[in-house]
Amino acid sequence: MVRIIVKDVVDNCSDNASGLKILSLIEDALRAEEEVTVSFEGISYVSTSFVNSAFINLLENFAFNTIKAKLSFIKSTIQINQLIKERFAFETNKTTVAS
């Protein structure tokens, strides 16, 4: 199990660059077939850009079912949870409709 504590990796959760740092760590763990827990302890807000870069970009290399089974979030807020859920729902529905 890999635990990523967001505030230990990035200074903020408001831009693509920060999201890409988290993405890289998650991708490495998933490629090693590890489960990943992302902790938002001490983080009260994330931007859509951050979520897209850190999590939605995973869909380029991993099936949604794999992401759902292997990636979890802890010490998060309602805003963060809702944004992640909405972005994944939008992207997976878009892919399904396009197929």
Sequence and secondary structure as in RCSB ss.txt:
>XXXX:A:sequence
MVRIIVKDVVDNCSDNASGLKILSLIEDALRAEEEVTVSFEGISYVSTSFVNSAFINLLENFAFNTIKAKLSFIK
STIQINQLIKERFAFETNKTTVAS
>XXXX:A:secstr
 EEEEHHHH S SSSHHHHHHHHHHHHHHHHTT  EEEE TT     HHHHHHHTGGGGGTS HHHHHHHEEEES
  HHHHHHHHHHHHHHHHHHHHH 
